[in-house]
Amino acid sequence: MDNTKDTAVNKVIENISDELNGSVRTIVIREDRALVIHEEKAIEISGTLDSPVRWLEKRLTDIEPLSAHVLVDRDSMSVQLITEERNNFSNSITGTLEVHPAFKKFGINAGSYITPAAMADKIKMNRSFFESKSEAMALVSILKNFKAKIDADIEKSDDNKGNRKVLVQQMVSSNIPDSFKMVLPIFKGQKPKTIEVEVYIEADEFTCTLISPEANEEMEHLRDTAIDEVISKISELNPGIVIIEQ
């Protein structure tokens, strides 16, 4: 810059300094083709339940424990790590325990009902999740012929209305197995589990669903143990971080 420009800049700096009453501030003077200054961005990441642990493992020396905290919400099955909590650019790393797509696919314990034929197709296309593929295909055959068999029996009966529910219940008890084994992961990031599953037939609507009391119990157990494991690892990595149960 020439002397005239230097003098003008110095006067501007002096005036700003006087207005700030001598407080120390950073003044950036930019001209011509200087690169644009970008503000920092807050980091927000969502992933599997162990995400906060993975984040901490790689930043052990960068996180001030008194400026961070962990929120645990067992109902939503999540663990959230907040760092730089007093800063406008605080970081949020959230780990969530999500039901595995394979488990969702079958609608186990979801209360969603479909026709026996649709259930047969679903089982046939996903028989790899059954402990016994031959048992799965036998179930497919039963479900495929279910409606035709009931309709034929109703035609033979004297009362087409009153006998329908009885015939459905009889066929369920005599043809469909009480239960069968499936091998599939319940939550994302978890290993497959062997669970006992049943077919429940709704006689009035002639629809069916899959239920598993064992899977329900396993989900409750896995939820608590998996979250407790994450909390324990966070405490080991950085004992000073406060952990709050919501």
MARTOR-77836 format. One record per residue: residue in three letters; z, x, y of N, C-alpha, C, O, CB in turn. Coordinates in steps of 0.02 Angstrom, whole numbers, padded with zeros to 5 digits, always signed. Each point is the difference from the previous one (the first is absolute). Glycine has a CB too. Example, Ala and Ser with C-alpha at 12.3 -4.5 7.8 and 13.67 -1.06 7.14 Angstrom:
// MARTOR-77836
ALA+00390+00660-00284+00000-00045+00059+00000+00045+00060+00033+00052-00001+00029-00147-00058/SER-00098+00077+00112+00003+00042+00059+00037-00039+00055+00008+00025+00055-00116+00034-00087/
//
This chain:
// MARTOR-77836
MET+00000+00042-00061+00000-00042+00061+00000+00043+00063+00026+00056-00002+00035-00146-00061/ASP-00089+00066+00121+00001+00038+00062+00068-00007+00032+00042-00039-00022-00166+00023+00039/ASN+00136+00055+00037+00066+00000+00032+00017-00067+00030+00058-00022-00002-00073+00142+00027/THR-00036-00155+00002+00013-00065+00030+00025-00050-00052+00047-00037+00013-00136+00059+00072/LYS+00057-00021-00145+00021-00045-00054+00069+00019-00025+00041-00044-00015-00161+00026-00017/ASP+00133+00084+00026+00066+00023-00023+00055-00024+00047+00053-00023-00022-00106+00125-00030/THR+00039-00097+00118+00049-00021+00050+00014-00074-00006+00058-00022+00005-00096+00114+00072/ALA-00015-00132-00087+00008-00073-00006+00041-00017-00061+00044-00043+00003-00153+00026+00055/VAL+00095+00050-00113+00037-00012-00062+00074+00017+00009+00044-00037-00021-00147+00060-00046/ASN+00116+00034+00099+00069+00021+00010+00038-00051+00043+00059-00014-00014-00094+00135+00005/LYS+00002-00148+00060+00033-00050+00042+00016-00063-00040+00053-00030+00008-00113+00075+00092/VAL+00014-00065-00144+00012-00059-00042+00059+00012-00045+00043-00044-00008-00164+00016+00011/ILE+00125+00088-00032+00056+00016-00045+00065+00001+00038+00051-00024-00025-00128+00092-00047/GLU+00077-00040+00133+00061+00002+00040+00023-00071+00017+00060-00015-00004-00094+00126+00051/ASN-00013-00154-00028+00018-00069+00018+00029-00038-00060+00050-00035+00007-00141+00036+00079/ILE+00060+00008-00145+00025-00033-00061+00070+00026-00016+00044-00039-00020-00161+00024-00023/SER+00127+00080+00050+00065+00030-00015+00054-00029+00046+00055-00014-00021-00112+00120-00019/ASP+00039-00114+00105+00049-00028+00047+00017-00072-00018+00058-00020+00004-00102+00095+00086/GLU-00006-00114-00110+00012-00070-00017+00043-00006-00062+00037-00049-00007-00147+00019+00058/LEU+00105+00078-00096+00040-00003-00061+00069+00030+00009+00039+00007-00047-00144+00000-00018/ASN+00121+00012+00129+00066+00028+00015+00017+00061-00042+00057+00009-00022-00020-00123+00054/GLY-00087+00155-00043+00013+00062-00034+00004-00006-00075+00010+00051-00034+00048-00017+00133/SER-00066-00094-00128+00003-00007-00073-00061+00033-00031-00053+00003+00031+00118-00110-00020/VAL-00057+00131-00071-00054+00035-00034-00046-00049-00035+00023-00037-00043+00051+00137+00028/ARG-00137-00101+00031-00050-00042-00032-00061+00043-00015-00010+00053+00029+00052-00156+00031/THR-00082+00079-00106-00062+00035-00017-00058-00031+00038-00011-00061-00004+00055+00091-00109/ILE-00081+00011+00150-00057-00024+00038-00063+00032-00029-00004+00061-00005+00074-00077+00110/VAL-00117-00025-00125-00062+00025-00028-00056-00012+00050-00014-00057+00019+00054+00035-00137/ILE-00072+00075+00138-00057-00005+00046-00064+00011-00039-00008+00052-00032+00078-00011+00130/ARG-00115-00090-00096-00060+00002-00040-00061-00005+00045+00000-00035+00050+00061-00016-00148/GLU-00114+00086+00079-00061-00005+00039-00060+00014-00045+00006+00028-00055+00055+00007+00159/ASP-00119-00054-00080-00064+00012-00033+00000-00030-00070+00011-00060-00007-00025+00164+00072/ARG+00000-00064-00117-00010-00025-00068+00060+00013-00045-00009+00015-00059-00113+00003+00074/ALA+00180-00023+00011+00060+00012-00041+00005-00053-00055-00020-00058+00010+00079+00110+00089/LEU-00033-00032-00157+00007-00046-00056+00050-00056+00017+00049+00011+00036-00076+00083-00116/VAL+00014-00152+00053+00044-00058+00012+00066+00010-00038-00001+00021-00058-00099-00097+00073/ILE+00155+00061+00018+00065+00005-00033+00016-00066-00034-00002-00053+00033+00042+00138+00053/HIS-00026-00084-00150+00016-00061-00038+00075-00005-00011+00034+00049-00015-00147-00044-00041/GLU+00139-00066+00064+00070-00011-00013+00014+00003-00075-00043-00014-00042+00051-00058+00145/GLU+00054+00090-00119+00020+00000-00070+00000-00072-00027+00010-00047+00038+00059+00152-00020/LYS-00079-00111-00082+00001-00066-00032+00057-00005-00050+00016+00047-00036-00140-00056+00052/ALA+00154-00050-00017+00051-00012-00050-00033-00006-00069-00055-00027-00006+00129-00032+00091/ILE-00040+00084-00135-00027-00001-00068+00030-00059-00038+00061-00007-00004-00077+00133+00004/GLU-00027-00169-00027+00023-00056-00040-00038+00002-00066-00061-00008-00002+00088-00062+00104/ILE+00010+00080-00156-00030+00007-00067+00034-00048-00048+00062-00005+00000-00092+00126+00022/SER-00009-00156-00061+00026-00043-00053-00030+00022-00066-00060+00012-00005+00075-00109+00085/GLY+00028+00102-00131-00024+00022-00065+00045-00024-00056+00037-00048+00008-00088+00148+00046/THR+00048-00066-00110+00043-00017-00056+00073+00016+00017+00014+00032+00050-00109-00011-00131/LEU+00140-00044+00040+00071+00003+00016+00025+00070+00016+00044+00008+00042-00029-00106-00115/ASP-00043+00149+00042+00024+00069+00010-00031+00034+00061+00010+00060+00008+00008-00053-00131/SER-00055-00043+00165-00032+00030+00059+00049+00035+00047-00015+00056+00022-00071-00145-00031/PRO+00144+00059+00026+00048+00035+00043+00024+00066-00030+00010+00048+00037+00025-00158+00008/VAL-00027+00112-00110+00022+00061-00033-00054+00054+00005+00015+00057+00016+00056-00124-00096/ARG-00133+00048+00067-00055+00048+00005-00008+00028+00071-00015+00058+00009-00043-00119-00102/TRP+00070+00018+00142-00004+00021+00070+00055+00052+00016-00013+00051+00031-00035-00163+00000/LEU+00108+00096-00053+00057+00046+00013-00009+00068-00035+00017+00052+00028+00057-00152-00016/GLU-00100+00098-00072-00007+00063-00038-00041+00052+00036+00013+00060-00007-00004-00127-00097/LYS-00058+00046+00143-00044+00046+00034+00021+00015+00072-00032+00040+00035-00059-00082-00107/ARG+00145+00011+00095+00021+00008+00070+00076+00010+00005+00032-00026+00047-00129-00045-00010/LEU+00125+00106-00083+00073+00008-00002+00028+00032+00063+00054-00020+00023-00062+00029-00146/THR-00028+00039+00151+00026+00036+00059-00020-00033+00066+00022+00021+00053-00026+00083-00119/ASP-00039-00155+00062-00025-00031+00062+00038-00062+00021-00006-00023+00057-00104+00067-00087/ILE+00150-00072-00015+00032-00064+00015+00074+00010+00017+00038+00028-00039-00118-00086-00038/GLU+00099+00034+00136+00069+00002+00022+00036-00061-00029-00015-00056+00019-00016+00119+00088/PRO+00080-00053-00152+00032-00056-00035+00034-00050+00047+00003-00060-00015+00013+00136-00081/LEU+00011-00052+00153+00035-00045+00046-00048-00042+00041+00021-00044+00037+00072+00125-00033/SER-00158-00067-00010-00050-00039+00035-00043-00040-00048-00055-00023+00016+00053+00108+00075/ALA+00028-00094-00152-00038-00036-00051+00046-00048-00038+00061+00009-00001-00141+00088-00011/HIS+00050-00147-00018+00039-00046-00043-00047-00031-00051-00061+00001+00007+00143-00025+00086/VAL-00051-00005-00145-00038-00033-00054+00025-00072-00007+00060-00013-00003-00077+00124-00058/LEU-00031-00158+00059+00016-00070-00009-00021-00022-00070-00057+00011-00020+00043-00033+00145/VAL+00060-00009-00161-00013-00022-00068+00002-00076-00003+00050-00031+00016-00001+00137-00063/ASP-00105-00136+00026-00004-00073-00006-00018-00016-00072-00058+00005-00020+00022-00020+00142/ARG+00086-00004-00161-00011-00012-00071-00039-00065-00012-00036-00006-00050+00142+00068+00025/ASP-00100-00110+00070-00037-00063-00009-00075+00011+00006-00039-00027-00039+00137-00035+00084/SER-00118+00103+00004-00071+00015+00007-00020+00062-00039-00058+00021+00001+00060-00074+00112/MET+00047+00082-00148-00011+00059-00043-00031+00057+00039-00051+00028-00021+00037-00104-00078/SER+00045+00094+00156-00027+00053+00042+00054+00048+00024+00058-00018+00007-00148-00060+00028/VAL+00068+00140-00022+00043+00052+00029-00039+00030+00059-00056+00025-00009+00115+00000-00103/GLN-00030-00028+00172-00034+00024+00060+00037+00058+00032+00059-00005+00015-00105-00110+00003/LEU+00010+00170-00008+00028+00059+00034-00024+00001+00072-00060-00003+00013+00064+00067-00122/ILE+00043-00060+00157-00016+00004+00071+00023+00068+00025+00059+00018-00008-00049-00144+00023/THR-00055+00164+00016+00019+00065+00029-00012-00003+00076-00038-00042+00024+00010+00104-00132/GLU+00062-00017+00144-00005+00000+00074+00014-00070+00027-00040-00028+00038-00044+00123-00042/GLU+00140-00124-00017+00014-00071+00013+00007-00018+00073-00010-00058+00018+00065+00057-00127/ARG-00039+00049+00153+00007-00014+00071-00064+00015+00039-00003-00008+00061+00124+00033-00070/ASN-00171-00002-00026-00062+00020+00031-00051-00057-00003-00001-00039-00047+00023+00159+00015/ASN-00064-00125+00085-00052-00051-00001-00051+00012-00055-00037-00045-00020+00052+00031+00143/PHE-00017+00075-00149-00047+00018-00052+00036+00011-00066-00017+00046-00038-00059+00006+00124/SER+00125-00094-00101+00037+00007-00062-00046-00014-00060-00047-00040+00005+00153+00007+00054/ASN-00092+00065-00114-00041-00007-00060+00032-00051-00048+00061-00004-00006-00102+00123+00018/SER-00001-00156-00047+00023-00050-00048-00037+00010-00066-00061-00008-00003+00089-00074+00096/ILE+00009+00099-00145-00029+00010-00067+00032-00052-00046+00060+00003-00014-00080+00122+00033/THR-00020-00173-00041+00026-00055-00040-00026+00003-00072-00061+00005-00012+00069-00075+00115/GLY+00038+00068-00150-00019-00003-00070+00018-00069-00028+00055-00024+00010-00037+00149-00023/THR-00065-00155-00022+00011-00068-00026-00013-00002-00074-00048+00030-00025+00016-00078+00136/LEU+00074+00012-00146-00009-00010-00072-00043-00062-00009+00022-00056+00011+00090+00110-00039/GLU-00175-00044+00009-00048-00055-00007-00015-00015-00072-00004+00045-00042-00045-00014+00152/VAL+00040-00095-00125-00020-00021-00067-00068+00029-00016-00046-00003+00041+00115-00103-00032/HIS-00076+00133-00069-00063+00031-00020-00056-00052-00007+00012-00055-00024+00053+00145-00036/PRO-00126-00073+00082-00056-00048-00006-00011-00026-00072-00019-00058-00009-00034+00117+00104/ALA+00066-00017-00144-00009-00022-00070+00049-00056-00017-00017-00047-00036-00023+00162+00005/PHE+00102-00109+00056+00050-00052-00013-00018-00064+00038+00006-00055-00027+00083+00144+00010/LYS-00112-00081+00079-00021-00057+00040-00058-00037-00032-00005-00062+00003+00045+00120+00099/LYS-00084-00020-00134-00061-00028-00028+00015-00056-00049-00037-00049-00003-00018+00160+00018/PHE+00108-00103-00054+00016-00050-00051+00042-00058+00028+00009-00050-00034-00013+00141-00051/GLY+00029-00084+00146+00040-00054+00030+00065-00013-00036+00025-00057+00000-00130+00008+00038/ILE+00133+00100-00069+00063-00008-00038+00057-00018+00047+00012+00034+00050-00052+00048-00136/ASN+00074-00137+00071+00057-00025+00039-00019-00020+00071+00043-00009+00042+00031+00082-00111/ALA-00139-00079+00083-00022-00017+00068-00004-00075+00010-00007-00024+00057-00057+00130-00053/GLY+00068-00145-00058-00003-00073+00005-00069-00027+00013-00008-00057+00020+00122+00062+00021/SER-00166+00037-00052-00069-00023+00011-00029-00023-00067+00001+00038-00049-00016+00042+00147/TYR-00010-00141-00100-00026-00030-00061-00077-00002+00000-00030-00015+00051+00136-00054-00060/ILE-00135+00085-00048-00073-00004-00008-00015-00034-00067+00046-00012-00040-00064+00117+00110/THR-00044-00120-00082-00018-00034-00063+00007+00048-00058-00005+00061+00010-00074-00137+00051/PRO+00091+00051-00121+00004+00044-00059-00064+00042-00009+00005+00058-00021+00070-00142-00033/ALA-00133+00056+00070-00063+00037-00007-00002+00058+00049-00022+00055-00018-00036-00159-00019/ALA+00081+00093+00099+00002+00053+00050+00050+00054-00021-00013+00060+00010-00020-00142+00080/MET+00089+00061-00118+00049+00049-00024-00028+00041-00058+00013+00060-00004+00080-00137+00041/ALA-00131+00044-00080-00031+00035-00057-00048+00054+00026-00001+00056-00027+00012-00160-00044/ASP-00050+00088+00121-00047+00049+00029+00037+00059+00031-00021+00057-00007-00061-00150+00028/LYS+00137+00078+00013+00038+00053+00032+00030+00047-00051-00001+00061+00009+00027-00139+00086/ILE+00001+00050-00150+00029+00041-00052-00053+00042-00035+00010+00058-00016+00080-00144+00000/LYS-00148+00055+00004-00055+00035-00035-00023+00060+00041-00012+00054-00028-00024-00161-00025/MET+00029+00099+00118-00025+00054+00043+00052+00054+00013-00016+00055+00022-00059-00138+00030/ASN+00138+00067-00066+00054+00049+00013+00043+00012-00062+00060+00012+00005-00059-00049+00114/ARG-00032+00035-00177+00037+00008-00063+00030+00069-00008+00044+00010-00043-00119-00095-00008/SER+00052+00134+00091+00028+00068-00005+00073+00002+00020+00035+00048-00016-00148-00002+00039/PHE+00137-00097+00012+00070-00002+00021+00045-00032-00053+00060-00005+00011-00099-00002+00107/PHE+00010-00013-00174+00040-00029-00054+00019+00054-00051-00040+00045-00014-00017-00156+00031/GLU+00117+00105-00043+00022+00048-00050-00045-00004-00062-00014+00051-00031+00133-00060+00074/SER-00140-00051-00061-00045-00011-00057-00063-00036+00025+00003-00057+00021+00095+00052-00102/LYS-00155+00040+00078-00062-00030+00022-00021-00058-00047-00029-00049+00023-00006+00159+00026/SER+00050-00103-00113-00018-00054-00047+00040-00063+00015-00026-00055-00006-00001+00141-00082/GLU+00090-00077+00107+00042-00057+00018-00025-00032+00064+00001-00061+00008+00098+00115-00063/ALA-00123-00013+00101-00028-00025+00063-00062-00043-00014-00008-00054+00029+00053+00154+00032/MET-00089-00076-00105-00061-00037-00014+00013-00064-00039-00035-00050+00007-00027+00158-00008/ALA+00115-00107-00040+00019-00061-00036+00024-00053+00050-00014-00059-00007+00046+00127-00095/LEU+00005-00045+00153+00024-00045+00052-00059-00027+00041+00000-00058+00021+00109+00122-00016/VAL-00158-00022+00006-00061-00022+00036-00033-00057-00037-00020-00050+00030+00004+00166+00016/SER+00010-00109-00111-00033-00051-00041+00039-00067+00003-00031-00053+00005-00013+00144-00081/ILE+00110-00087+00072+00041-00060+00003-00008-00036+00067-00008-00061+00002+00091+00114-00081/LEU-00081-00014+00133-00005-00029+00067-00069-00029+00013-00007-00051+00034+00094+00131+00006/LYS-00139-00047-00066-00068-00023+00009-00011-00069-00033-00035-00043+00027-00004+00163-00023/ASN+00071-00129-00062-00010-00062-00038+00055-00052+00014+00000-00054-00030-00056+00121-00058/PHE+00101-00051+00133+00059-00042+00012-00020-00071+00022+00021-00048-00031+00044+00151+00061/LYS-00103-00108+00022-00017-00066+00027-00041-00041-00050+00012-00060-00010-00010+00109+00126/ALA-00050-00017-00148-00042-00035-00049+00042-00028-00057-00012-00056-00023-00085+00130+00053/LYS+00145-00035-00052+00043-00022-00056+00043-00058+00022+00008-00048-00038-00006+00165-00008/ILE+00026-00115+00105+00042-00055+00025-00041-00063+00008+00021-00054-00020+00053+00137+00079/ASP-00134-00076-00028-00042-00059+00011-00019-00033-00067-00001-00061-00005-00044+00114+00110/ALA+00031-00012-00155-00019-00027-00066+00059-00036-00031-00009-00053-00030-00074+00146+00014/ASP+00143-00066+00022+00060-00032-00029+00017-00065+00037+00023-00048-00031+00020+00161-00003/ILE-00055-00114+00100+00014-00060+00038-00047-00057-00021+00021-00058-00004+00019+00129+00101/GLU-00103-00055-00110-00048-00050-00021+00019-00032-00066-00014-00059-00012-00075+00122+00072/LYS+00122-00024-00102+00020-00026-00066+00063-00042+00005+00015-00041-00044-00066+00141-00010/SER+00088-00092+00108+00064-00035+00006-00010-00071+00024-00054-00017+00026+00111+00125-00002/ASP-00006-00150-00032-00004-00070+00020+00010-00008+00075-00028-00046+00030+00070+00013-00142/ASP-00003+00078+00143+00016-00006+00071-00025+00062+00036+00032+00053-00004+00070-00124-00023/ASN-00157+00066+00062-00029+00058+00034+00044+00027+00057-00008+00058+00019-00103-00103-00048/LYS+00155+00005+00055+00042+00023+00056+00067+00026-00024+00020+00056+00016-00077-00139+00057/GLY+00091+00042-00112+00068+00017-00021+00004+00061-00044+00050+00035+00000-00023-00153+00010/ASN-00079+00132-00049+00003+00055-00048-00023+00067+00029+00009+00052-00031-00028-00135-00057/ARG-00010+00082+00148-00028+00062+00027+00052+00055+00007-00011+00056-00023-00072-00126+00085/LYS+00139+00055-00030+00051+00051+00012+00031+00024-00066+00013+00059-00009+00011-00111+00120/VAL-00014+00005-00158+00028+00018-00065-00047+00047-00037+00022+00049-00030+00038-00159+00025/LEU-00125+00095+00007-00049+00042-00035-00004+00069+00030-00007+00050-00036-00057-00152+00008/VAL+00067+00106+00095-00001+00065+00033+00061+00041-00022-00007+00059-00017-00055-00109+00115/GLN+00121+00019-00097+00061+00036-00020-00003+00022-00073+00023+00054-00017+00041-00120+00102/GLN-00092+00024-00127-00006+00017-00071-00046+00060-00009+00014+00045-00040+00006-00165+00009/MET-00076+00120+00067-00047+00055-00008+00028+00065+00027-00011+00053-00030-00082-00134+00039/VAL+00130+00077+00046+00032+00060+00028+00048+00030-00050+00000+00061-00012-00011-00107+00128/SER+00053+00003-00146+00051+00024-00046-00030+00025-00066+00030+00043-00033+00050-00122+00085/SER-00137+00053-00071-00028+00019-00065-00054+00055+00004-00010+00036-00049+00035-00151+00012/ASN-00059+00121+00094-00056+00047+00004+00013+00060+00044-00016+00057-00019-00057-00153-00001/ILE+00100+00086+00079+00011+00055+00047+00063+00039-00019+00052-00030-00011-00110-00034+00103/PRO+00053+00130-00097+00059+00040-00019+00057-00009+00051-00012-00010+00059-00063+00093-00115/ASP+00136-00079+00031+00058-00007+00044-00001+00051+00056+00017-00016+00057+00049-00028-00153/SER-00088+00105+00081-00004+00053+00050-00045+00056-00026-00017+00002-00060+00132-00031+00104/PHE-00134+00072+00000-00041+00058-00019+00018+00057+00048+00030-00011+00052-00125-00062-00097/LYS+00076+00134+00026+00018+00059+00040-00059+00022+00043-00058+00003-00022+00139+00032-00067/MET-00065-00019+00152-00049+00029+00045+00027+00066+00026+00060+00009+00008-00103-00123+00025/VAL-00002+00162-00021+00018+00066+00025-00035+00010+00067-00061+00013+00001+00078+00033-00119/LEU+00019-00050+00172-00031+00007+00066+00053+00020+00052+00059-00015-00009-00147-00069-00022/PRO+00067+00118+00084+00048+00018+00053+00019-00061+00040-00042-00042+00014-00006+00158-00008/ILE+00111-00120+00014+00023-00057+00040-00008+00016+00074-00022-00043+00039+00103+00010-00130/PHE-00062+00094+00111-00006+00021+00070-00048+00059+00007-00009+00038-00047+00126-00079+00068/LYS-00147+00047+00037-00042+00058+00015+00041+00064-00003+00057+00002+00023-00131-00074+00050/GLY+00045+00123-00103+00035+00063-00005+00048+00005-00059+00031+00052-00010-00042-00044+00131/GLN+00018-00063-00159+00045-00001-00058-00040+00004-00064-00058-00021-00003+00142-00046+00068/LYS-00054+00093-00117-00033+00005-00065-00004-00069-00033+00041-00044+00015+00001+00163-00028/PRO-00092-00130-00030-00006-00064-00035+00062-00016-00042+00032+00045-00028-00156-00029+00025/LYS+00141-00080-00001+00056-00024-00038-00025-00048-00054-00049-00036+00010+00126+00050+00089/THR-00043-00015-00155-00014-00050-00052+00044-00060+00012+00062+00005-00003-00095+00084-00081/ILE+00002-00147+00096+00039-00060+00015-00022-00058-00045-00057-00002-00023+00071+00040+00143/GLU+00032-00083-00131-00014-00059-00041-00023-00057+00046+00033-00016+00049+00053+00052-00136/VAL-00142-00067+00069-00031-00052+00042-00012-00063-00042-00012+00004-00060-00043+00085+00132/GLU+00059-00147-00039-00012-00064-00033-00053-00039+00038-00009+00008+00060+00128-00010-00103/VAL-00154-00042+00007-00047-00046+00032+00035-00067+00008+00026-00028-00049-00127+00087-00001/TYR+00102-00084+00112+00031-00065+00012-00055-00050+00016-00039+00011+00047+00147+00043-00005/ILE-00112-00108-00080-00050-00052+00010+00030-00059+00036+00052-00027-00020-00112+00064-00084/GLU+00028-00058+00158+00020-00061+00037-00040-00058-00029-00059-00006+00014+00088+00072+00093/ALA+00004-00108-00146-00035-00052-00039-00034-00053+00043-00054-00023-00017+00136+00043-00073/ASP-00050-00039+00146-00028-00053+00042-00065+00021+00034-00048-00037+00002+00164-00006+00016/GLU-00116+00103+00009-00058+00024+00036-00048+00039-00045-00057+00016+00019+00127-00011+00085/PHE-00047+00011-00164-00041+00037-00048-00018+00070+00027-00058+00022-00005+00013-00132-00038/THR+00094+00143+00072-00009+00068+00027+00053+00045-00031+00047-00023-00033-00096-00021+00142/CYS+00042+00109-00097+00048+00047-00029+00013+00059+00047-00037+00012+00047-00002-00046-00163/THR+00093+00069+00101+00019+00060+00038+00036+00048-00047+00019-00019-00055-00011-00047+00163/LEU+00003+00127-00086+00037+00049-00039+00069+00010+00031+00006+00008+00061-00113+00050-00096/ILE+00158-00058-00007+00068+00012+00024+00032+00056-00041-00018+00012-00057+00028-00133+00094/SER+00038+00155-00005+00035+00054-00035+00068+00011+00032+00006+00034+00051-00115+00020-00081/PRO+00162-00084+00000+00067+00013+00024+00018+00075-00002+00036+00025+00043-00003-00139-00082/GLU-00060+00148-00011+00013+00072-00006-00029+00039+00059+00031+00045+00026-00031-00058-00152/ALA-00061-00006+00146-00032+00033+00057+00039-00013+00064+00006+00045+00043-00117-00055-00099/ASN+00137-00050+00063+00039-00017+00059+00063+00043+00005+00018+00024+00053-00062-00141-00058/GLU+00077+00126-00052+00060+00042-00002-00018+00073+00014+00037+00035+00035+00016-00114-00118/GLU-00109+00101+00056-00022+00069+00009-00017+00013+00074+00014+00054+00026-00058-00052-00144/MET+00014-00051+00150-00017+00007+00071+00063+00009+00042+00002+00042+00045-00105-00111-00063/GLU+00154+00029+00004+00063+00006+00037+00032+00068-00011+00025+00032+00047-00007-00156-00058/HIS-00021+00147-00051+00030+00066-00017-00039+00056+00033+00030+00044+00031+00010-00090-00140/LEU-00106+00044+00104-00041+00053+00028+00006+00002+00076+00000+00054+00031-00079-00065-00127/ARG+00083-00047+00127+00006-00002+00073+00060+00039+00024-00005+00042+00045-00051-00154-00044/ASP+00114+00098-00031+00061+00033+00022+00002+00074-00019+00018+00042+00041+00040-00151-00051/THR-00078+00125-00051+00003+00070-00021-00050+00043+00038+00016+00057+00018+00021-00094-00131/ALA-00097+00011+00126-00051+00038+00036+00021+00013+00072-00008+00055+00026-00080-00104-00100/ILE+00116-00003+00107+00023+00008+00069+00059+00048+00003+00003+00043+00045-00043-00159-00018/ASP+00087+00110-00074+00058+00045-00001-00022+00073-00010+00029+00046+00028+00041-00139-00074/GLU-00122+00103+00006-00025+00067-00012-00029+00030+00064+00011+00059+00014-00035-00089-00134/VAL-00013-00010+00157-00029+00024+00064+00056+00017+00049-00002+00052+00034-00101-00122-00053/ILE+00153+00027+00024+00056+00011+00046+00036+00065-00019+00018+00040+00044-00005-00164-00027/SER-00003+00135-00081+00035+00060-00024-00039+00063+00018+00030+00050+00021+00019-00117-00114/LYS-00115+00066+00086-00041+00058+00015-00001+00015+00075+00001+00059+00020-00072-00084-00120/ILE+00071-00027+00141+00002+00010+00072+00066+00033+00020+00001+00045+00042-00075-00146-00024/SER+00129+00078-00047+00066+00029+00013+00004+00073-00021+00032+00041+00033+00018-00154-00047/GLU-00083+00130-00041+00000+00070-00023-00041+00044+00047+00019+00056+00015-00007-00097-00133/LEU-00069+00015+00141-00044+00040+00043+00030+00010+00069-00006+00054+00029-00092-00097-00093/ASN+00129-00008+00091+00028+00003+00068+00063-00044+00003-00005-00058+00019-00110+00080+00032/PRO+00172+00006-00070+00062-00040-00004+00022-00031+00065+00038-00048+00000-00004+00123-00091/GLY-00058-00049+00147+00023-00024+00065-00033-00064+00023+00023-00032+00048-00003+00147-00020/ILE-00073-00136-00061-00035-00062+00020+00041-00061-00022+00018-00006-00059-00131+00064+00051/VAL+00127-00103+00055+00037-00059-00017-00045-00050-00037-00058-00009+00018+00134+00026+00082/ILE-00049-00048-00152-00037-00049-00040+00034-00068+00008+00059-00008-00013-00096+00097-00071/ILE-00002-00139+00106+00027-00065+00016-00031-00053-00045-00062-00007-00003+00082+00042+00122/GLU+00022-00073-00155-00025-00055-00041-00005-00062+00044+00047-00018+00035+00006+00067-00141/GLN-00111-00082+00104-00010-00060+00041+00018-00063-00039-00006-00055+00027-00084+00115+00036/
//
